[in-house]
């Protein structure tokens, strides 16, 4: 059941990230986002870890009142989770 443990951990981290985004908690985000992180928004702008966290850290540029997800599906392929 190691795969199920990984799925639970991914869901836990997704919940933690959602909470950190709403609370603008840069310390939590910095702790769970990998150094090689890249995010591309719907306008094609690319953010690295620092610039992504900067969107939320003490800024009014980006703000969430809540963040929820549904239907999260995690598939384990060897050492990769998709």
C-alpha positions in Angstrom: 0.0 0.0 0.0 2.9 2.4 -0.5 1.2 4.0 -3.5 -1.8 4.8 -1.3 0.5 6.5 1.2 1.9 8.7 -1.6 -1.6 9.6 -2.8 -2.5 10.6 0.8 0.7 12.7 1.1 0.0 14.5 -2.2 -3.6 15.3 -1.1 -2.2 16.5 2.3 0.2 18.8 0.5 -2.5 20.1 -1.9 -4.6 21.0 1.2 -1.7 22.6 2.8 -0.9 24.7 -0.3 -4.6 25.8 -0.7 -4.6 26.9 3.0 -1.3 28.7 2.6 -2.5 30.6 -0.5 -5.6 31.8 1.2 -3.6 32.9 4.3 -0.8 34.3 2.2 1.7 32.2 4.2 4.9 32.5 2.2 6.8 30.4 4.7 4.6 27.4 4.2 4.6 27.9 0.4 8.4 28.1 0.4 8.6 24.9 2.4 6.4 22.8 0.1 7.3 24.2 -3.4 10.4 22.8 -5.1 13.2 25.0 -6.2 12.6 24.0 -9.8 8.9 25.0 -9.6 7.4 26.7 -12.7 3.9 28.0 -13.0 2.3 29.3 -16.2 -0.8 31.4 -15.8 -3.7 31.7 -18.2 -2.1 34.7 -19.9 1.2 32.7 -20.6 3.2 34.5 -17.9 5.8 32.1 -16.3 6.7 32.3 -12.6 9.5 30.6 -10.8 9.2 29.7 -7.1 10.2 33.1 -5.8 8.0 35.2 -8.2 5.0 32.8 -7.6 5.3 33.2 -3.8 5.8 36.9 -4.3 2.3 37.1 -5.9 0.7 36.3 -2.5 3.2 37.6 0.0 1.9 40.8 1.4 0.5 41.8 -2.0 -2.9 42.8 -3.2 -2.0 41.6 -6.7 -3.3 38.1 -6.0 -5.7 37.1 -3.2 -7.9 34.1 -2.5 -10.8 34.0 -0.2 -10.9 30.3 -0.6 -9.2 27.6 -2.7 -10.8 24.3 -3.2 -10.3 21.4 -5.6 -12.6 18.5 -6.5 -12.0 15.3 -8.3 -8.3 15.2 -7.6 -6.9 12.1 -9.2 -3.4 10.9 -8.5 -1.8 8.2 -10.5 1.5 6.7 -9.5 3.9 5.5 -12.2 7.1 4.2 -10.6 8.6 7.2 -8.8 6.4 9.7 -10.6 2.9 10.9 -9.5 0.7 12.5 -12.0 
